[in-house]
Amino acid sequence: MTLSVTVNHRQAHAWNGPLGRHWAAQDRRFDAMLGEADEALFAAAAIGPGDRVLDIGCGAGATTRTAARLAAPGHAVGVDISAPLVDRARERTAAERVPGATFELGDVQAYPFRPGGFDVAISRGGVMFFEDHVTAFANVARALRERGRLVFVCPRRPGPDAEEGAALGLFARRLAKGTRSGGGDPDPGDRAAHTAMASLSEPYRIHAALHRSFAHIAVNPVDVHTHWGDSPADAVDFLLSRAPERSVPAATRAALESTLRPYATSRGVRTRAGVWLVTAVRRDDAGV
Ligand SMILES: C[S@@+](CC[C@H](N)C(=O)[O-])C[C@H]1O[C@@H](n2cnc3c(N)ncnc32)[C@H](O)[C@@H]1O
């Protein structure tokens, strides 16, 4: 076990509290929700046999397991700041028998990686939460070998035709109107995580975060769909699962379902969303 230091205390608090426990309990839902980005992520990462892969902010480890399968006989290590998610990642990896995937609890910004120990670092939405992105990506660069690759996806600022913000905004308003508590103030941890989610939503911010440690930085838009559930009722169950103690009257639930009905397709309830696909190569002078 490696001793690791936490510097991102607000995120550690959030992802080890109700937010992280919710992600761990609903990990398959979140995998379904985010899974459409995997194709672009793994095509760009081009992981091959023998590669050593670091998965940054790996959550319950779905992308770590995919990376390990592609890298065999190499391996993939997922690092995450959330104990409930690392526990879940280990459970699922044992159940799915993926011996090449292992997990470490730690803050990637300060984790004492062995220098040059990885060929490629990937992340599906686990890189937005650093208080100091420049330091965090310098630490990732040190963990990579010379010319090691970095590939990640992160949310793009929604455009005027974004479905997701509109759908979730209307959902939240109907929920607040239709429940006695009105939902209350969001947990401060949730607020910190929600704000951080957009920290790399503009390309200039991505370049500013990476340029000291990475070269050949490319930032390309990829359009994906977010999967909320198999039907509007199922999607409402998922969206309400974050606050299971809240009592939602039947009429409100019906109103919530109607919010999502416009997005129901034969493949489930899906809203259009956009991510950035970011690729970069470790600079020769990084990590020295
Ligand atoms: C949006 S979730 C994505 C999880 C996972 N990559 C996936 O696709 O399911 C963000 C993840 O980043 C982790 N995280 C946030 N800050 C971190 C940090 N400083 N170091 C390591 N992990 C972090 C959270 O615990 C969470 O698991």
The ligand as a Gaussian input file, in Angstrom:
#p B3LYP/6-31G(d) Opt

LIG

0 1
 C      -17.686000      12.135000     -12.550000
 S      -16.938000      10.860000     -11.629000
 C      -16.315000       9.802000     -12.925000
 C      -15.934000       8.437000     -12.426000
 C      -15.391000       7.463000     -13.479000
 N      -14.269000       7.992000     -14.216000
 C      -16.486000       7.025000     -14.412000
 O      -16.413000       7.303000     -15.617000
 O      -17.438000       6.351000     -13.936000
 C      -15.484000      11.676000     -11.039000
 C      -14.547000      10.800000     -10.225000
 O      -13.361000      11.548000      -9.935000
 C      -12.962000      11.243000      -8.611000
 N      -12.077000      12.323000      -8.133000
 C      -12.396000      13.615000      -7.874000
 N      -11.301000      14.297000      -7.485000
 C      -10.259000      13.418000      -7.499000
 C       -8.873000      13.526000      -7.181000
 N       -8.336000      14.678000      -6.779000
 N       -8.097000      12.409000      -7.288000
 C       -8.639000      11.227000      -7.666000
 N       -9.950000      11.074000      -7.980000
 C      -10.748000      12.146000      -7.904000
 C      -14.269000      11.116000      -7.862000
 O      -14.136000      10.414000      -6.645000
 C      -15.124000      10.369000      -8.900000
 O      -15.006000       8.988000      -8.767000

